Amino acid sequence: MRTAIKIGGNILQWHFPFIKIFFLPHDITIKLQNSFTDDFIGTLDEQSIQRAKDELNEDEKNRQGAVETFREWVIQQQWLKTPTDTRFLLRFLRPKKYSQLESRKAIEQFWRSRSQIPEWCSNKDPRDPVIQDVLSKGFVMRLPKADKDGRIYLLQRAGCMDVDYIKNKLGGPDAIFKTFSVIVDWITMDPRAQVNGMVGILDLTGYGIQHKLVLHTMENIRKMSSMMQSNPMRVKGLHAYNLPPAFEAVLALIKTFLKPKLRDRVRTHGRTLVSLYEDIDMSVLPKEYLPDDYPCWGTLEEIIEYNKQEILKQPVVDHIMGLTQGDYGVDLKLKPSGEDVPSESFRKLNVD
């Protein structure tokens, strides 16, 4: 709420959380304005609502207060430009279990990382013919079906693309990683992913030394690790299937950039899918990855088409373009040293 008071004398602004008082010349006028409101409506299913309550300490009452506290802090930071709607702020509060301090760190890391990798994270338009072309090749896709725990799956097929196509048609791997970033942004929009988490599957079938030299340079590994860790997501597992010798050193290097908790969630599987089946809900996989007649959502071709169509829906286009074509980001030159720590962090549970 903002309170404006006119009173003779000088202009003075006195600021408290959600209250601003202005002293202006001459007569006294009091004006009240409602605090920030948006059109947020919760869309979680009952299972996800219960998990949010049990694991994240989220319910309708404390959610509103936490978002308002977080929003007020964000608005006060001149060095930070970011959306402040409820949907966006929840994607930081939820994985940080409503800790205000950790959410502050997360939103800074999110924008800092994106500012440092503009070739992957800026000017992203899902309608871009290059992004649609990369999706057609099946390099990366969101699997349409969530598992029994409500987790969302991302499948990356690092060896499926022809190296000459990457070098000559795309002019290098940046378009591939930008497309990957588009899919991650789309997944992060989903409240189920924010609450229940995401699982990544890396299929390395067909991956060779030429893919390594083009895709996984030291610089690209550093960028990818930064983007993965700065994205506000509860990553519940990373599974590498059909791991060839050419990728073993890449994976070992990637793991050195990861935080211990995420590093412990990396699993490698042999050249059969049996081991992968033991770790995930196999019904989420494309038909080509399953035994004959096993129930599933569809084939690789059908899932690729699903991804191409879903990211063209207007809310997805507006969200992704809004994040990457505006003036959002951080200007650390404006950030004061010794920034304050939040006085309340809300209950933080030891549940991952």
Order of alpha helices (4+ residues) and beta strands (2+ residues): beta-beta-beta-beta-alpha-alpha-beta-alpha-alpha-alpha-alpha-beta-beta-alpha-alpha-beta-alpha-alpha-beta-alpha-alpha-beta-alpha-alpha-alpha-beta
